[in-house]
């Protein structure tokens, strides 16, 4: 999780760092979303609601799913617009899980690509 920013250059650096982790880096989406919620709460003086992009290449462990759903709801309740992108090169992404994270309408906020190299195809939409 990178610090919230409005600087496109910082976002690009954060994305490059994340992509360097590669597929299967062992992330915990719920914990990441809890950190996002904490950052949003610290920045209550900011007039912008913020945009959060969740990028995953796997399924949430069953014992962590409810926590992730609760954290996603908390972030949305703080006013963030949430996009969920699944990288499904191995058939391990659940569109249903992506929908539990993303803002509505899901047709505008949920994306699936089949490789990290194809992420640029959805950047324009996000």
PLY file of the C-alpha trace (Angstrom):
ply
format ascii 1.0
element vertex 126
property float x
property float y
property float z
element edge 125
property int vertex1
property int vertex2
end_header
0.00 0.00 0.00
1.43 3.33 -1.01
0.57 6.64 0.60
-2.36 8.45 -0.96
-1.29 10.98 -3.53
-2.60 13.23 -6.27
0.74 13.15 -8.09
0.58 10.96 -11.23
4.36 10.47 -11.12
4.15 9.01 -7.59
1.34 6.71 -8.70
3.47 5.51 -11.63
6.40 4.79 -9.27
4.10 2.88 -6.92
2.72 0.80 -9.78
6.22 -0.05 -11.01
7.21 -1.17 -7.50
4.10 -3.30 -7.23
4.60 -4.88 -10.64
8.18 -5.70 -9.68
6.76 -7.95 -6.94
5.35 -10.12 -9.70
2.58 -12.66 -9.74
1.80 -14.52 -6.54
3.61 -12.08 -4.25
1.40 -13.13 -1.34
-0.66 -10.02 -0.69
-3.47 -9.69 1.83
-6.17 -7.51 0.30
-8.10 -7.04 3.52
-5.05 -5.76 5.41
-4.21 -3.48 2.49
-7.73 -2.05 2.49
-7.55 -1.50 6.26
-4.38 0.55 5.68
-6.17 2.54 2.97
-9.06 3.27 5.36
-6.59 4.49 8.00
-4.93 6.79 5.45
-8.28 8.18 4.34
-9.25 8.88 7.95
-5.97 10.79 8.48
-6.72 12.93 5.43
-10.22 14.03 6.39
-9.30 17.65 5.65
-8.88 16.80 1.98
-11.84 17.89 -0.12
-11.41 15.07 -2.64
-12.95 11.68 -2.03
-10.08 9.75 -3.57
-9.74 6.84 -5.93
-8.51 3.44 -4.82
-7.32 0.78 -7.25
-7.14 -2.78 -5.94
-5.03 -5.07 -8.09
-4.97 -8.81 -7.45
-3.85 -11.99 -9.16
-5.50 -14.50 -6.87
-8.37 -15.51 -4.66
-8.85 -14.37 -1.10
-8.44 -17.17 1.43
-11.86 -18.24 2.73
-10.97 -17.28 6.31
-10.04 -13.74 5.19
-12.96 -13.05 2.84
-15.34 -11.48 5.38
-12.57 -9.21 6.68
-11.75 -8.07 3.14
-15.41 -7.38 2.35
-15.79 -5.35 5.56
-12.64 -3.33 4.85
-13.75 -2.64 1.26
-17.09 -1.39 2.57
-15.30 0.83 5.11
-13.17 2.41 2.38
-16.22 3.02 0.17
-18.10 4.46 3.17
-15.27 6.98 3.59
-16.11 8.23 0.09
-13.46 6.54 -2.00
-14.28 5.41 -5.51
-12.93 1.87 -5.77
-11.74 0.04 -8.86
-10.88 -3.67 -8.75
-8.60 -5.22 -11.36
-7.95 -8.94 -11.53
-4.94 -10.31 -13.38
-6.14 -13.75 -14.36
-3.24 -15.45 -16.06
-3.77 -18.67 -14.14
-7.55 -18.78 -13.73
-7.29 -17.69 -10.12
-9.34 -14.50 -10.04
-12.97 -14.36 -8.94
-15.07 -11.66 -10.60
-17.51 -12.01 -7.70
-14.73 -11.13 -5.25
-13.72 -8.16 -7.39
-17.33 -6.95 -7.28
-17.35 -7.09 -3.46
-14.46 -4.62 -3.49
-15.42 -2.27 -6.31
-17.78 0.68 -6.36
-20.93 0.49 -8.42
-21.73 0.29 -11.23
-19.50 -2.76 -11.48
-19.43 -2.47 -15.26
-17.34 0.71 -14.78
-15.27 -0.42 -11.80
-14.35 -4.10 -12.31
-11.79 -5.23 -14.86
-10.03 -8.50 -15.64
-6.93 -8.85 -17.79
-5.05 -12.06 -18.53
-1.54 -10.79 -17.74
0.30 -7.98 -15.98
1.55 -6.85 -19.37
-2.04 -6.09 -20.42
-2.77 -3.75 -17.51
-2.24 -0.79 -19.81
-5.45 -1.81 -21.61
-7.57 -0.82 -18.61
-5.60 2.22 -17.43
-7.62 4.51 -19.69
-10.88 3.23 -18.18
-9.64 3.69 -14.62
0 1
1 2
2 3
3 4
4 5
5 6
6 7
7 8
8 9
9 10
10 11
11 12
12 13
13 14
14 15
15 16
16 17
17 18
18 19
19 20
20 21
21 22
22 23
23 24
24 25
25 26
26 27
27 28
28 29
29 30
30 31
31 32
32 33
33 34
34 35
35 36
36 37
37 38
38 39
39 40
40 41
41 42
42 43
43 44
44 45
45 46
46 47
47 48
48 49
49 50
50 51
51 52
52 53
53 54
54 55
55 56
56 57
57 58
58 59
59 60
60 61
61 62
62 63
63 64
64 65
65 66
66 67
67 68
68 69
69 70
70 71
71 72
72 73
73 74
74 75
75 76
76 77
77 78
78 79
79 80
80 81
81 82
82 83
83 84
84 85
85 86
86 87
87 88
88 89
89 90
90 91
91 92
92 93
93 94
94 95
95 96
96 97
97 98
98 99
99 100
100 101
101 102
102 103
103 104
104 105
105 106
106 107
107 108
108 109
109 110
110 111
111 112
112 113
113 114
114 115
115 116
116 117
117 118
118 119
119 120
120 121
121 122
122 123
123 124
124 125
